[in-house]
Amino acid sequence: MASSKGYLEFVLDQLSGLRGITHRAMMGEYIIYYQGKVIGGIYDDRFLVKNTASARQLMPDAPLEMPYEGGSPMLLVEDIDDREFLEKLFDSMVDELPAPKTKKRG
């Protein structure tokens, strides 16, 4: 099941206080980037973030869910209506995430 454009727009609106939020469509789902790093995504109209130490600390009861078959488990963001929380979550996670891989030009 693909995610809806409406849900993407809602999530992006909730994250609008953060500078450096971008997204990319991928096979009916959406990858969310923060400061150029993959921080999570929208999968089947669920907002999932990478399973980092800071995310687990801020959301200790968040369930781990599979974004897609064969993917790595991610944390379900249940408190999506709290913009201040989302900003704190993203700001705490960004330093734990790897820098994007550079593509070699051949």
N, C-alpha and C positions, 0 to 999 in steps of 0.2 A: 504494500500500500504506500503510495507516495504521500508526502506531506503537502499541505495546502499552502498556497501563496499567502492567504489571509493569516495563517498562524505564523509564517515567517515575518510578515509585516508587523504583527503584534509583538513578537520577540524583539525585532529590531527597534521598534518604538520604545520598548522597555529598556533597551540598552543605549538609547540615544544620548544619554549623559556622558558616555565614554567616548573619548577620541580614539580613532584607530580601529573601529569595528568595521569589518567587511564580511562579505559572504560570497559563496560560490555554489551554484547548483550542481549537483552530481547525482545522476540516475534517479531523479525524482525526489531527492532529499537535498538538504542544504548544510554545507560546512560553514561554521562561524569562525572567523579569525579575529584576534585581538592583537594589535601591534605587530601584525604580520605572522603571528603564530596560531596554529590550529588550537582552539580552546575547547571546541565542542561542535555540536550540530543539532539539527532538527531531523529526527528520524520518526516516521509514522506519527507526525504531530506530537512528538515528545521532545522536550528540550533536554539534551544530555550534554554533560561536560566530562572532560578527561578526569580520570581517577587519580588525582594528585593528593599529596598529604594535606595541603591547605584546604582543598575542597572537602576532604573527609572531615577535617577539623571543624569547618563551618557548617557542614551538613552531616553530622554523625549518624543520623538515621536514614539517610537517603539510600534508596534501593539501587543496587547495581543492575543495570539492564544492558542487553545486547543491542547495539544500534542496528545491526544487520547480521545475517548468518555469516559466521567466520570472523566477525569483528571482535575487538577487545571490549570487555565490559566497561561501561561508562556510568556515571552517577546521574540519576534523574533529578532535575531541578524542579522541586515541587512548589517552591515559594516564588513563582514567576511574577507575581503582582507587586513585589517589593523591589522597586528600582534601586533603592539605597543598598539593599542586600546584594543585588546582582552586581553592582559596581564594586562593592567590597570583595565579593567572590572573585570576579575577574582580576581585580588588582592584586589579590593575594596569590592567584594561580600563575600569572604571566611569567614570573621569574623562574618557575619550576619547569616550564615547557621548553622543549628544544627549539633552537633557531631553525627557521625554514631551510631546507636543503637547497643548495644552489644547483641550478641545472647547467651542465656543461654544454657548451656550444661546440659543435663539431664541424 
